[in-house]
Structures are given as C-alpha cells and as structure tokens.
Amino acid sequence: MPLCAERFDGLADAFIGVAEFDPLRDHGRAYAAALRAAGGRVTDHFGAGLVHAALRAKGCSQVEAFYDALCRFLRDY
C-alpha cells in the first residue's frame, strides 16, 4: 500500500481515482492528501455511484467520465 511509505516528497504528479463504494476509497483519498501535504501535485477523480472494479463496465456514463478525466491528465502530463 502506498500509504506505508515513509516519505511522499519528490514523486511524480499523480492521478488518483476512487469509487464511491470501494473499500479502498479512503486509502486513495488519504494517499492523495499525503502527496499534497508533501508538496505533490495530485489530480483526483471521485467516481460517484461506482463500485470497486467498475472500470470494466461498458456504456456507463460514470465510467466514461472517469476515463475522460484520466485521459485529460495523461494528455496534459
């Protein structure tokens, strides 16, 4: 788990996406906060209504929005 790291400074910009009903959601949010506290740049996306592994779903507008956000991050990186 990334939160086990001793330091969070000097890392690359990060995209952190979490699903609303994912048991790892709070870990993702805490990791984003730790990166920001260390001066890191974080782009985060909250997948409202999504569950763990929802990115496999086809034809779901929330999943498409997630991929759009990820692609924007990668394009701008």
mmCIF file of the N, C-alpha and C atoms, coordinates in Angstrom:
data_MODEL
# 
_entry.id   MODEL 
# 
loop_
_atom_site.group_PDB 
_atom_site.id 
_atom_site.type_symbol 
_atom_site.label_atom_id 
_atom_site.label_alt_id 
_atom_site.label_comp_id 
_atom_site.label_asym_id 
_atom_site.label_entity_id 
_atom_site.label_seq_id 
_atom_site.pdbx_PDB_ins_code 
_atom_site.Cartn_x 
_atom_site.Cartn_y 
_atom_site.Cartn_z 
_atom_site.occupancy 
_atom_site.B_iso_or_equiv 
_atom_site.pdbx_formal_charge 
_atom_site.auth_seq_id 
_atom_site.auth_comp_id 
_atom_site.auth_asym_id 
_atom_site.auth_atom_id 
_atom_site.pdbx_PDB_model_num 
ATOM 1   N N  . MET A 1 1  ? 0.844   -1.184 0.000   1.00 0.00 ? 1  MET A N  1 
ATOM 2   C CA . MET A 1 1  ? 0.000   0.000  0.000   1.00 0.00 ? 1  MET A CA 1 
ATOM 3   C C  . MET A 1 1  ? 0.886   1.243  0.000   1.00 0.00 ? 1  MET A C  1 
ATOM 4   N N  . PRO A 1 2  ? 0.585   2.180  -0.879  1.00 0.00 ? 2  PRO A N  1 
ATOM 5   C CA . PRO A 1 2  ? 1.381   3.409  -0.937  1.00 0.00 ? 2  PRO A CA 1 
ATOM 6   C C  . PRO A 1 2  ? 1.442   4.162  0.386   1.00 0.00 ? 2  PRO A C  1 
ATOM 7   N N  . LEU A 1 3  ? 0.416   4.046  1.212   1.00 0.00 ? 3  LEU A N  1 
ATOM 8   C CA . LEU A 1 3  ? 0.416   4.787  2.479   1.00 0.00 ? 3  LEU A CA 1 
ATOM 9   C C  . LEU A 1 3  ? 1.462   4.281  3.462   1.00 0.00 ? 3  LEU A C  1 
ATOM 10  N N  . CYS A 1 4  ? 2.067   3.148  3.173   1.00 0.00 ? 4  CYS A N  1 
ATOM 11  C CA . CYS A 1 4  ? 3.103   2.609  4.055   1.00 0.00 ? 4  CYS A CA 1 
ATOM 12  C C  . CYS A 1 4  ? 4.456   3.278  3.826   1.00 0.00 ? 4  CYS A C  1 
ATOM 13  N N  . ALA A 1 5  ? 4.559   4.104  2.797   1.00 0.00 ? 5  ALA A N  1 
ATOM 14  C CA . ALA A 1 5  ? 5.825   4.779  2.508   1.00 0.00 ? 5  ALA A CA 1 
ATOM 15  C C  . ALA A 1 5  ? 6.210   5.701  3.658   1.00 0.00 ? 5  ALA A C  1 
ATOM 16  N N  . GLU A 1 6  ? 7.498   5.871  3.827   1.00 0.00 ? 6  GLU A N  1 
ATOM 17  C CA . GLU A 1 6  ? 7.982   6.769  4.870   1.00 0.00 ? 6  GLU A CA 1 
ATOM 18  C C  . GLU A 1 6  ? 7.968   8.219  4.414   1.00 0.00 ? 6  GLU A C  1 
ATOM 19  N N  . ARG A 1 7  ? 8.102   8.434  3.099   1.00 0.00 ? 7  ARG A N  1 
ATOM 20  C CA . ARG A 1 7  ? 8.139   9.791  2.551   1.00 0.00 ? 7  ARG A CA 1 
ATOM 21  C C  . ARG A 1 7  ? 7.257   9.855  1.308   1.00 0.00 ? 7  ARG A C  1 
ATOM 22  N N  . PHE A 1 8  ? 6.727   11.038 1.063   1.00 0.00 ? 8  PHE A N  1 
ATOM 23  C CA . PHE A 1 8  ? 5.862   11.241 -0.093  1.00 0.00 ? 8  PHE A CA 1 
ATOM 24  C C  . PHE A 1 8  ? 6.337   12.403 -0.964  1.00 0.00 ? 8  PHE A C  1 
ATOM 25  N N  . ASP A 1 9  ? 7.500   12.954 -0.652  1.00 0.00 ? 9  ASP A N  1 
ATOM 26  C CA . ASP A 1 9  ? 8.007   14.076 -1.440  1.00 0.00 ? 9  ASP A CA 1 
ATOM 27  C C  . ASP A 1 9  ? 8.813   13.561 -2.629  1.00 0.00 ? 9  ASP A C  1 
ATOM 28  N N  . GLY A 1 10 ? 8.950   14.412 -3.646  1.00 0.00 ? 10 GLY A N  1 
ATOM 29  C CA . GLY A 1 10 ? 9.767   14.079 -4.798  1.00 0.00 ? 10 GLY A CA 1 
ATOM 30  C C  . GLY A 1 10 ? 9.146   13.093 -5.769  1.00 0.00 ? 10 GLY A C  1 
ATOM 31  N N  . LEU A 1 11 ? 7.872   12.826 -5.637  1.00 0.00 ? 11 LEU A N  1 
ATOM 32  C CA . LEU A 1 11 ? 7.208   11.872 -6.526  1.00 0.00 ? 11 LEU A CA 1 
ATOM 33  C C  . LEU A 1 11 ? 6.604   12.591 -7.727  1.00 0.00 ? 11 LEU A C  1 
ATOM 34  N N  . ALA A 1 12 ? 6.367   11.844 -8.775  1.00 0.00 ? 12 ALA A N  1 
ATOM 35  C CA . ALA A 1 12 ? 5.751   12.403 -9.979  1.00 0.00 ? 12 ALA A CA 1 
ATOM 36  C C  . ALA A 1 12 ? 4.317   12.836 -9.690  1.00 0.00 ? 12 ALA A C  1 
ATOM 37  N N  . ASP A 1 13 ? 3.797   13.703 -10.559 1.00 0.00 ? 13 ASP A N  1 
ATOM 38  C CA . ASP A 1 13 ? 2.389   14.070 -10.463 1.00 0.00 ? 13 ASP A CA 1 
ATOM 39  C C  . ASP A 1 13 ? 1.553   12.793 -10.480 1.00 0.00 ? 13 ASP A C  1 
ATOM 40  N N  . ALA A 1 14 ? 0.431   12.816 -9.792  1.00 0.00 ? 14 ALA A N  1 
ATOM 41  C CA . ALA A 1 14 ? -0.374  11.602 -9.647  1.00 0.00 ? 14 ALA A CA 1 
ATOM 42  C C  . ALA A 1 14 ? -1.827  11.843 -10.020 1.00 0.00 ? 14 ALA A C  1 
ATOM 43  N N  . PHE A 1 15 ? -2.428  10.847 -10.632 1.00 0.00 ? 15 PHE A N  1 
ATOM 44  C CA . PHE A 1 15 ? -3.870  10.796 -10.844 1.00 0.00 ? 15 PHE A CA 1 
ATOM 45  C C  . PHE A 1 15 ? -4.378  9.720  -9.904  1.00 0.00 ? 15 PHE A C  1 
ATOM 46  N N  . ILE A 1 16 ? -5.294  10.087 -9.031  1.00 0.00 ? 16 ILE A N  1 
ATOM 47  C CA . ILE A 1 16 ? -5.849  9.123  -8.087  1.00 0.00 ? 16 ILE A CA 1 
ATOM 48  C C  . ILE A 1 16 ? -7.357  9.126  -8.256  1.00 0.00 ? 16 ILE A C  1 
ATOM 49  N N  . GLY A 1 17 ? -7.866  8.007  -8.698  1.00 0.00 ? 17 GLY A N  1 
ATOM 50  C CA . GLY A 1 17 ? -9.302  7.871  -8.884  1.00 0.00 ? 17 GLY A CA 1 
ATOM 51  C C  . GLY A 1 17 ? -9.864  6.892  -7.875  1.00 0.00 ? 17 GLY A C  1 
ATOM 52  N N  . VAL A 1 18 ? -10.952 7.279  -7.263  1.00 0.00 ? 18 VAL A N  1 
ATOM 53  C CA . VAL A 1 18 ? -11.595 6.406  -6.281  1.00 0.00 ? 18 VAL A CA 1 
ATOM 54  C C  . VAL A 1 18 ? -13.073 6.268  -6.613  1.00 0.00 ? 18 VAL A C  1 
ATOM 55  N N  . ALA A 1 19 ? -13.607 5.119  -6.298  1.00 0.00 ? 19 ALA A N  1 
ATOM 56  C CA . ALA A 1 19 ? -15.030 4.857  -6.493  1.00 0.00 ? 19 ALA A CA 1 
ATOM 57  C C  . ALA A 1 19 ? -15.765 5.072  -5.172  1.00 0.00 ? 19 ALA A C  1 
ATOM 58  N N  . GLU A 1 20 ? -16.975 5.564  -5.273  1.00 0.00 ? 20 GLU A N  1 
ATOM 59  C CA . GLU A 1 20 ? -17.751 5.884  -4.072  1.00 0.00 ? 20 GLU A CA 1 
ATOM 60  C C  . GLU A 1 20 ? -17.930 4.684  -3.149  1.00 0.00 ? 20 GLU A C  1 
ATOM 61  N N  . PHE A 1 21 ? -18.192 3.530  -3.733  1.00 0.00 ? 21 PHE A N  1 
ATOM 62  C CA . PHE A 1 21 ? -18.474 2.337  -2.928  1.00 0.00 ? 21 PHE A CA 1 
ATOM 63  C C  . PHE A 1 21 ? -17.349 1.310  -3.042  1.00 0.00 ? 21 PHE A C  1 
ATOM 64  N N  . ASP A 1 22 ? -16.119 1.788  -2.928  1.00 0.00 ? 22 ASP A N  1 
ATOM 65  C CA . ASP A 1 22 ? -14.940 0.933  -2.987  1.00 0.00 ? 22 ASP A CA 1 
ATOM 66  C C  . ASP A 1 22 ? -14.335 0.857  -1.587  1.00 0.00 ? 22 ASP A C  1 
ATOM 67  N N  . PRO A 1 23 ? -14.032 -0.340 -1.099  1.00 0.00 ? 23 PRO A N  1 
ATOM 68  C CA . PRO A 1 23 ? -13.436 -0.434 0.232   1.00 0.00 ? 23 PRO A CA 1 
ATOM 69  C C  . PRO A 1 23 ? -12.067 0.246  0.315   1.00 0.00 ? 23 PRO A C  1 
ATOM 70  N N  . LEU A 1 24 ? -11.447 0.542  -0.831  1.00 0.00 ? 24 LEU A N  1 
ATOM 71  C CA . LEU A 1 24 ? -10.155 1.219  -0.846  1.00 0.00 ? 24 LEU A CA 1 
ATOM 72  C C  . LEU A 1 24 ? -10.283 2.732  -1.027  1.00 0.00 ? 24 LEU A C  1 
ATOM 73  N N  . ARG A 1 25 ? -11.495 3.227  -1.083  1.00 0.00 ? 25 ARG A N  1 
ATOM 74  C CA . ARG A 1 25 ? -11.735 4.658  -1.320  1.00 0.00 ? 25 ARG A CA 1 
ATOM 75  C C  . ARG A 1 25 ? -10.990 5.541  -0.323  1.00 0.00 ? 25 ARG A C  1 
ATOM 76  N N  . ASP A 1 26 ? -11.116 5.251  0.950   1.00 0.00 ? 26 ASP A N  1 
ATOM 77  C CA . ASP A 1 26 ? -10.489 6.094  1.966   1.00 0.00 ? 26 ASP A CA 1 
ATOM 78  C C  . ASP A 1 26 ? -8.966  6.058  1.875   1.00 0.00 ? 26 ASP A C  1 
ATOM 79  N N  . HIS A 1 27 ? -8.411  4.918  1.479   1.00 0.00 ? 27 HIS A N  1 
ATOM 80  C CA . HIS A 1 27 ? -6.964  4.826  1.295   1.00 0.00 ? 27 HIS A CA 1 
ATOM 81  C C  . HIS A 1 27 ? -6.515  5.728  0.146   1.00 0.00 ? 27 HIS A C  1 
ATOM 82  N N  . GLY A 1 28 ? -7.274  5.718  -0.937  1.00 0.00 ? 28 GLY A N  1 
ATOM 83  C CA . GLY A 1 28 ? -6.940  6.581  -2.068  1.00 0.00 ? 28 GLY A CA 1 
ATOM 84  C C  . GLY A 1 28 ? -6.984  8.048  -1.694  1.00 0.00 ? 28 GLY A C  1 
ATOM 85  N N  . ARG A 1 29 ? -8.001  8.426  -0.969  1.00 0.00 ? 29 ARG A N  1 
ATOM 86  C CA . ARG A 1 29 ? -8.116  9.822  -0.536  1.00 0.00 ? 29 ARG A CA 1 
ATOM 87  C C  . ARG A 1 29 ? -6.994  10.196 0.436   1.00 0.00 ? 29 ARG A C  1 
ATOM 88  N N  . ALA A 1 30 ? -6.653  9.295  1.328   1.00 0.00 ? 30 ALA A N  1 
ATOM 89  C CA . ALA A 1 30 ? -5.567  9.569  2.275   1.00 0.00 ? 30 ALA A CA 1 
ATOM 90  C C  . ALA A 1 30 ? -4.226  9.681  1.551   1.00 0.00 ? 30 ALA A C  1 
ATOM 91  N N  . TYR A 1 31 ? -4.020  8.849  0.533   1.00 0.00 ? 31 TYR A N  1 
ATOM 92  C CA . TYR A 1 31 ? -2.780  8.912  -0.247  1.00 0.00 ? 31 TYR A CA 1 
ATOM 93  C C  . TYR A 1 31 ? -2.688  10.252 -0.977  1.00 0.00 ? 31 TYR A C  1 
ATOM 94  N N  . ALA A 1 32 ? -3.786  10.682 -1.559  1.00 0.00 ? 32 ALA A N  1 
ATOM 95  C CA . ALA A 1 32 ? -3.805  11.988 -2.230  1.00 0.00 ? 32 ALA A CA 1 
ATOM 96  C C  . ALA A 1 32 ? -3.470  13.100 -1.239  1.00 0.00 ? 32 ALA A C  1 
ATOM 97  N N  . ALA A 1 33 ? -4.027  13.032 -0.055  1.00 0.00 ? 33 ALA A N  1 
ATOM 98  C CA . ALA A 1 33 ? -3.755  14.045 0.970   1.00 0.00 ? 33 ALA A CA 1 
ATOM 99  C C  . ALA A 1 33 ? -2.287  14.022 1.390   1.00 0.00 ? 33 ALA A C  1 
ATOM 100 N N  . ALA A 1 34 ? -1.713  12.830 1.527   1.00 0.00 ? 34 ALA A N  1 
ATOM 101 C CA . ALA A 1 34 ? -0.304  12.719 1.912   1.00 0.00 ? 34 ALA A CA 1 
ATOM 102 C C  . ALA A 1 34 ? 0.605   13.298 0.834   1.00 0.00 ? 34 ALA A C  1 
ATOM 103 N N  . LEU A 1 35 ? 0.280   13.035 -0.423  1.00 0.00 ? 35 LEU A N  1 
ATOM 104 C CA . LEU A 1 35 ? 1.071   13.599 -1.519  1.00 0.00 ? 35 LEU A CA 1 
ATOM 105 C C  . LEU A 1 35 ? 0.986   15.121 -1.520  1.00 0.00 ? 35 LEU A C  1 
ATOM 106 N N  . ARG A 1 36 ? -0.219  15.635 -1.363  1.00 0.00 ? 36 ARG A N  1 
ATOM 107 C CA . ARG A 1 36 ? -0.395  17.095 -1.340  1.00 0.00 ? 36 ARG A CA 1 
ATOM 108 C C  . ARG A 1 36 ? 0.355   17.724 -0.162  1.00 0.00 ? 36 ARG A C  1 
ATOM 109 N N  . ALA A 1 37 ? 0.281   17.089 0.994   1.00 0.00 ? 37 ALA A N  1 
ATOM 110 C CA . ALA A 1 37 ? 0.961   17.616 2.181   1.00 0.00 ? 37 ALA A CA 1 
ATOM 111 C C  . ALA A 1 37 ? 2.473   17.667 1.981   1.00 0.00 ? 37 ALA A C  1 
ATOM 112 N N  . ALA A 1 38 ? 2.989   16.782 1.126   1.00 0.00 ? 38 ALA A N  1 
ATOM 113 C CA . ALA A 1 38 ? 4.421   16.750 0.838   1.00 0.00 ? 38 ALA A CA 1 
ATOM 114 C C  . ALA A 1 38 ? 4.778   17.633 -0.353  1.00 0.00 ? 38 ALA A C  1 
ATOM 115 N N  . GLY A 1 39 ? 3.802   18.398 -0.842  1.00 0.00 ? 39 GLY A N  1 
ATOM 116 C CA . GLY A 1 39 ? 4.058   19.304 -1.959  1.00 0.00 ? 39 GLY A CA 1 
ATOM 117 C C  . GLY A 1 39 ? 3.814   18.696 -3.323  1.00 0.00 ? 39 GLY A C  1 
ATOM 118 N N  . GLY A 1 40 ? 3.238   17.515 -3.359  1.00 0.00 ? 40 GLY A N  1 
ATOM 119 C CA . GLY A 1 40 ? 2.973   16.852 -4.629  1.00 0.00 ? 40 GLY A CA 1 
ATOM 120 C C  . GLY A 1 40 ? 1.756   17.413 -5.339  1.00 0.00 ? 40 GLY A C  1 
ATOM 121 N N  . ARG A 1 41 ? 1.748   17.212 -6.645  1.00 0.00 ? 41 ARG A N  1 
ATOM 122 C CA . ARG A 1 41 ? 0.602   17.637 -7.457  1.00 0.00 ? 41 ARG A CA 1 
ATOM 123 C C  . ARG A 1 41 ? -0.277  16.419 -7.717  1.00 0.00 ? 41 ARG A C  1 
ATOM 124 N N  . VAL A 1 42 ? -1.541  16.540 -7.346  1.00 0.00 ? 42 VAL A N  1 
ATOM 125 C CA . VAL A 1 42 ? -2.473  15.421 -7.452  1.00 0.00 ? 42 VAL A CA 1 
ATOM 126 C C  . VAL A 1 42 ? -3.717  15.863 -8.198  1.00 0.00 ? 42 VAL A C  1 
ATOM 127 N N  . THR A 1 43 ? -4.096  15.060 -9.169  1.00 0.00 ? 43 THR A N  1 
ATOM 128 C CA . THR A 1 43 ? -5.394  15.202 -9.813  1.00 0.00 ? 43 THR A CA 1 
ATOM 129 C C  . THR A 1 43 ? -6.221  14.038 -9.312  1.00 0.00 ? 43 THR A C  1 
ATOM 130 N N  . ASP A 1 44 ? -7.361  14.337 -8.715  1.00 0.00 ? 44 ASP A N  1 
ATOM 131 C CA . ASP A 1 44 ? -8.177  13.235 -8.215  1.00 0.00 ? 44 ASP A CA 1 
ATOM 132 C C  . ASP A 1 44 ? -9.546  13.249 -8.869  1.00 0.00 ? 44 ASP A C  1 
ATOM 133 N N  . HIS A 1 45 ? -10.113 12.058 -8.922  1.00 0.00 ? 45 HIS A N  1 
ATOM 134 C CA . HIS A 1 45 ? -11.440 11.889 -9.514  1.00 0.00 ? 45 HIS A CA 1 
ATOM 135 C C  . HIS A 1 45 ? -12.255 10.997 -8.589  1.00 0.00 ? 45 HIS A C  1 
ATOM 136 N N  . PHE A 1 46 ? -13.443 11.464 -8.263  1.00 0.00 ? 46 PHE A N  1 
ATOM 137 C CA . PHE A 1 46 ? -14.356 10.699 -7.414  1.00 0.00 ? 46 PHE A CA 1 
ATOM 138 C C  . PHE A 1 46 ? -15.436 10.106 -8.302  1.00 0.00 ? 46 PHE A C  1 
ATOM 139 N N  . GLY A 1 47 ? -15.496 8.792  -8.370  1.00 0.00 ? 47 GLY A N  1 
ATOM 140 C CA . GLY A 1 47 ? -16.486 8.102  -9.183  1.00 0.00 ? 47 GLY A CA 1 
ATOM 141 C C  . GLY A 1 47 ? -17.779 7.906  -8.407  1.00 0.00 ? 47 GLY A C  1 
ATOM 142 N N  . ALA A 1 48 ? -18.648 8.906  -8.460  1.00 0.00 ? 48 ALA A N  1 
ATOM 143 C CA . ALA A 1 48 ? -19.928 8.833  -7.741  1.00 0.00 ? 48 ALA A CA 1 
ATOM 144 C C  . ALA A 1 48 ? -20.746 7.646  -8.235  1.00 0.00 ? 48 ALA A C  1 
ATOM 145 N N  . GLY A 1 49 ? -21.214 6.855  -7.288  1.00 0.00 ? 49 GLY A N  1 
ATOM 146 C CA . GLY A 1 49 ? -22.062 5.716  -7.610  1.00 0.00 ? 49 GLY A CA 1 
ATOM 147 C C  . GLY A 1 49 ? -21.313 4.484  -8.076  1.00 0.00 ? 49 GLY A C  1 
ATOM 148 N N  . LEU A 1 50 ? -19.992 4.572  -8.205  1.00 0.00 ? 50 LEU A N  1 
ATOM 149 C CA . LEU A 1 50 ? -19.220 3.439  -8.710  1.00 0.00 ? 50 LEU A CA 1 
ATOM 150 C C  . LEU A 1 50 ? -18.765 2.527  -7.579  1.00 0.00 ? 50 LEU A C  1 
ATOM 151 N N  . VAL A 1 51 ? -18.508 1.275  -7.947  1.00 0.00 ? 51 VAL A N  1 
ATOM 152 C CA . VAL A 1 51 ? -18.014 0.267  -7.014  1.00 0.00 ? 51 VAL A CA 1 
ATOM 153 C C  . VAL A 1 51 ? -16.610 -0.146 -7.444  1.00 0.00 ? 51 VAL A C  1 
ATOM 154 N N  . HIS A 1 52 ? -15.924 -0.897 -6.589  1.00 0.00 ? 52 HIS A N  1 
ATOM 155 C CA . HIS A 1 52 ? -14.605 -1.427 -6.928  1.00 0.00 ? 52 HIS A CA 1 
ATOM 156 C C  . HIS A 1 52 ? -14.705 -2.213 -8.234  1.00 0.00 ? 52 HIS A C  1 
ATOM 157 N N  . ALA A 1 53 ? -13.751 -2.026 -9.117  1.00 0.00 ? 53 ALA A N  1 
ATOM 158 C CA . ALA A 1 53 ? -13.670 -2.703 -10.416 1.00 0.00 ? 53 ALA A CA 1 
ATOM 159 C C  . ALA A 1 53 ? -14.730 -2.232 -11.401 1.00 0.00 ? 53 ALA A C  1 
ATOM 160 N N  . ALA A 1 54 ? -15.363 -1.111 -11.152 1.00 0.00 ? 54 ALA A N  1 
ATOM 161 C CA . ALA A 1 54 ? -16.398 -0.592 -12.056 1.00 0.00 ? 54 ALA A CA 1 
ATOM 162 C C  . ALA A 1 54 ? -15.837 -0.197 -13.411 1.00 0.00 ? 54 ALA A C  1 
ATOM 163 N N  . LEU A 1 55 ? -14.533 0.011  -13.510 1.00 0.00 ? 55 LEU A N  1 
ATOM 164 C CA . LEU A 1 55 ? -13.960 0.456  -14.775 1.00 0.00 ? 55 LEU A CA 1 
ATOM 165 C C  . LEU A 1 55 ? -14.088 -0.583 -15.875 1.00 0.00 ? 55 LEU A C  1 
ATOM 166 N N  . ARG A 1 56 ? -14.524 -1.759 -15.535 1.00 0.00 ? 56 ARG A N  1 
ATOM 167 C CA . ARG A 1 56 ? -14.777 -2.794 -16.542 1.00 0.00 ? 56 ARG A CA 1 
ATOM 168 C C  . ARG A 1 56 ? -16.142 -2.624 -17.203 1.00 0.00 ? 56 ARG A C  1 
ATOM 169 N N  . ALA A 1 57 ? -16.990 -1.809 -16.606 1.00 0.00 ? 57 ALA A N  1 
ATOM 170 C CA . ALA A 1 57 ? -18.354 -1.635 -17.123 1.00 0.00 ? 57 ALA A CA 1 
ATOM 171 C C  . ALA A 1 57 ? -18.325 -0.878 -18.444 1.00 0.00 ? 57 ALA A C  1 
ATOM 172 N N  . LYS A 1 58 ? -19.155 -1.304 -19.360 1.00 0.00 ? 58 LYS A N  1 
ATOM 173 C CA . LYS A 1 58 ? -19.260 -0.636 -20.659 1.00 0.00 ? 58 LYS A CA 1 
ATOM 174 C C  . LYS A 1 58 ? -20.593 0.088  -20.730 1.00 0.00 ? 58 LYS A C  1 
ATOM 175 N N  . GLY A 1 59 ? -20.576 1.263  -21.340 1.00 0.00 ? 59 GLY A N  1 
ATOM 176 C CA . GLY A 1 59 ? -21.809 2.012  -21.516 1.00 0.00 ? 59 GLY A CA 1 
ATOM 177 C C  . GLY A 1 59 ? -22.301 2.711  -20.266 1.00 0.00 ? 59 GLY A C  1 
ATOM 178 N N  . CYS A 1 60 ? -21.437 2.901  -19.293 1.00 0.00 ? 60 CYS A N  1 
ATOM 179 C CA . CYS A 1 60 ? -21.796 3.561  -18.035 1.00 0.00 ? 60 CYS A CA 1 
ATOM 180 C C  . CYS A 1 60 ? -21.216 4.975  -18.059 1.00 0.00 ? 60 CYS A C  1 
ATOM 181 N N  . SER A 1 61 ? -22.064 5.977  -17.936 1.00 0.00 ? 61 SER A N  1 
ATOM 182 C CA . SER A 1 61 ? -21.593 7.360  -18.056 1.00 0.00 ? 61 SER A CA 1 
ATOM 183 C C  . SER A 1 61 ? -20.576 7.726  -16.980 1.00 0.00 ? 61 SER A C  1 
ATOM 184 N N  . GLN A 1 62 ? -20.718 7.188  -15.772 1.00 0.00 ? 62 GLN A N  1 
ATOM 185 C CA . GLN A 1 62 ? -19.757 7.487  -14.711 1.00 0.00 ? 62 GLN A CA 1 
ATOM 186 C C  . GLN A 1 62 ? -18.375 6.908  -15.029 1.00 0.00 ? 62 GLN A C  1 
ATOM 187 N N  . VAL A 1 63 ? -18.360 5.726  -15.638 1.00 0.00 ? 63 VAL A N  1 
ATOM 188 C CA . VAL A 1 63 ? -17.090 5.109  -16.027 1.00 0.00 ? 63 VAL A CA 1 
ATOM 189 C C  . VAL A 1 63 ? -16.462 5.900  -17.168 1.00 0.00 ? 63 VAL A C  1 
ATOM 190 N N  . GLU A 1 64 ? -17.271 6.319  -18.127 1.00 0.00 ? 64 GLU A N  1 
ATOM 191 C CA . GLU A 1 64 ? -16.754 7.128  -19.231 1.00 0.00 ? 64 GLU A CA 1 
ATOM 192 C C  . GLU A 1 64 ? -16.170 8.437  -18.709 1.00 0.00 ? 64 GLU A C  1 
ATOM 193 N N  . ALA A 1 65 ? -16.815 9.048  -17.721 1.00 0.00 ? 65 ALA A N  1 
ATOM 194 C CA . ALA A 1 65 ? -16.304 10.290 -17.127 1.00 0.00 ? 65 ALA A CA 1 
ATOM 195 C C  . ALA A 1 65 ? -14.961 10.040 -16.441 1.00 0.00 ? 65 ALA A C  1 
ATOM 196 N N  . PHE A 1 66 ? -14.830 8.894  -15.791 1.00 0.00 ? 66 PHE A N  1 
ATOM 197 C CA . PHE A 1 66 ? -13.569 8.539  -15.141 1.00 0.00 ? 66 PHE A CA 1 
ATOM 198 C C  . PHE A 1 66 ? -12.452 8.437  -16.175 1.00 0.00 ? 66 PHE A C  1 
ATOM 199 N N  . TYR A 1 67 ? -12.711 7.689  -17.258 1.00 0.00 ? 67 TYR A N  1 
ATOM 200 C CA . TYR A 1 67 ? -11.698 7.545  -18.302 1.00 0.00 ? 67 TYR A CA 1 
ATOM 201 C C  . TYR A 1 67 ? -11.383 8.882  -18.968 1.00 0.00 ? 67 TYR A C  1 
ATOM 202 N N  . ASP A 1 68 ? -12.386 9.729  -19.152 1.00 0.00 ? 68 ASP A N  1 
ATOM 203 C CA . ASP A 1 68 ? -12.144 11.065 -19.714 1.00 0.00 ? 68 ASP A CA 1 
ATOM 204 C C  . ASP A 1 68 ? -11.193 11.853 -18.822 1.00 0.00 ? 68 ASP A C  1 
ATOM 205 N N  . ALA A 1 69 ? -11.423 11.817 -17.510 1.00 0.00 ? 69 ALA A N  1 
ATOM 206 C CA . ALA A 1 69 ? -10.557 12.534 -16.568 1.00 0.00 ? 69 ALA A CA 1 
ATOM 207 C C  . ALA A 1 69 ? -9.137  11.973 -16.602 1.00 0.00 ? 69 ALA A C  1 
ATOM 208 N N  . LEU A 1 70 ? -9.011  10.663 -16.651 1.00 0.00 ? 70 LEU A N  1 
ATOM 209 C CA . LEU A 1 70 ? -7.694  10.038 -16.710 1.00 0.00 ? 70 LEU A CA 1 
ATOM 210 C C  . LEU A 1 70 ? -6.968  10.421 -17.996 1.00 0.00 ? 70 LEU A C  1 
ATOM 211 N N  . CYS A 1 71 ? -7.667  10.377 -19.112 1.00 0.00 ? 71 CYS A N  1 
ATOM 212 C CA . CYS A 1 71 ? -7.044  10.730 -20.394 1.00 0.00 ? 71 CYS A CA 1 
ATOM 213 C C  . CYS A 1 71 ? -6.620  12.194 -20.426 1.00 0.00 ? 71 CYS A C  1 
ATOM 214 N N  . ARG A 1 72 ? -7.429  13.091 -19.853 1.00 0.00 ? 72 ARG A N  1 
ATOM 215 C CA . ARG A 1 72 ? -7.037  14.504 -19.768 1.00 0.00 ? 72 ARG A CA 1 
ATOM 216 C C  . ARG A 1 72 ? -5.748  14.655 -18.964 1.00 0.00 ? 72 ARG A C  1 
ATOM 217 N N  . PHE A 1 73 ? -5.675  13.951 -17.839 1.00 0.00 ? 73 PHE A N  1 
ATOM 218 C CA . PHE A 1 73 ? -4.472  14.007 -17.009 1.00 0.00 ? 73 PHE A CA 1 
ATOM 219 C C  . PHE A 1 73 ? -3.252  13.547 -17.804 1.00 0.00 ? 73 PHE A C  1 
ATOM 220 N N  . LEU A 1 74 ? -3.376  12.417 -18.482 1.00 0.00 ? 74 LEU A N  1 
ATOM 221 C CA . LEU A 1 74 ? -2.247  11.878 -19.245 1.00 0.00 ? 74 LEU A CA 1 
ATOM 222 C C  . LEU A 1 74 ? -1.867  12.794 -20.402 1.00 0.00 ? 74 LEU A C  1 
ATOM 223 N N  . ARG A 1 75 ? -2.854  13.352 -21.070 1.00 0.00 ? 75 ARG A N  1 
ATOM 224 C CA . ARG A 1 75 ? -2.600  14.248 -22.199 1.00 0.00 ? 75 ARG A CA 1 
ATOM 225 C C  . ARG A 1 75 ? -1.861  15.505 -21.731 1.00 0.00 ? 75 ARG A C  1 
ATOM 226 N N  . ASP A 1 76 ? -2.239  16.014 -20.568 1.00 0.00 ? 76 ASP A N  1 
ATOM 227 C CA . ASP A 1 76 ? -1.643  17.248 -20.058 1.00 0.00 ? 76 ASP A CA 1 
ATOM 228 C C  . ASP A 1 76 ? -0.316  17.025 -19.342 1.00 0.00 ? 76 ASP A C  1 
ATOM 229 N N  . TYR A 1 77 ? 0.006   15.786 -19.035 1.00 0.00 ? 77 TYR A N  1 
ATOM 230 C CA . TYR A 1 77 ? 1.195   15.483 -18.239 1.00 0.00 ? 77 TYR A CA 1 
ATOM 231 C C  . TYR A 1 77 ? 2.453   15.754 -19.004 1.00 0.00 ? 77 TYR A C  1 
# 
